[in-house]
Amino acid sequence: MDKEKQALEKAKTVYETGEIIKTKVYKVSPDQKEELDRLSAERLEKLREEAMPKIRERYEQLVKLRQQQPKDDDGGKPPGGFR
């Protein structure tokens, strides 16, 4: 069950942030390389714009969840291994 949860979390993370796939390309003309670099930069910027609100929302959820957890007696550290 723990592996399923980790796989789901990983899939959710990839979905939220957008995963960039890199491949090696051989024998490309300078003009083609320029165009591919431009397209790559545009795609990266678009993915960042889409990912940032989702990442911020997820971070805020984790902060709220962490604040709602009862404090432990050992120095105020929350349970769950956050340090």
HELIX and SHEET records of a PDB file:
HELIX    1   1 ASP A    2  THR A   17  1                                  16    
HELIX    2   2 PRO A   30  GLN A   68  1                                  39    
END                                                                             
